Amino acid sequence: MCLHYRKFVTIVFRQRVRNLFV
């Protein structure tokens, strides 16, 4: 579960960073 949560957080973080850059 911890691994899955980490993966989800990474995806969300990447999306947020992309939105910030755009």
C-alpha positions as CSV (number, residue, x, y, z in Angstrom):
1,M,0.0,0.0,0.0
2,C,2.8,2.4,0.9
3,L,4.4,1.9,-2.5
4,H,1.1,2.5,-4.3
5,Y,0.5,5.7,-2.3
6,R,4.0,6.9,-3.1
7,K,3.4,6.3,-6.8
8,F,0.2,8.2,-6.7
9,V,1.8,11.1,-4.9
10,T,4.6,11.2,-7.5
11,I,2.1,11.3,-10.4
12,V,0.1,14.1,-8.7
13,F,3.3,16.0,-8.0
14,R,4.5,15.7,-11.6
15,Q,1.2,16.9,-12.9
16,R,1.3,19.9,-10.5
17,V,4.8,20.8,-11.6
18,R,3.8,20.5,-15.3
19,N,0.8,22.8,-14.6
20,L,3.1,25.3,-12.8
21,F,5.5,25.3,-15.7
22,V,2.7,25.8,-18.2
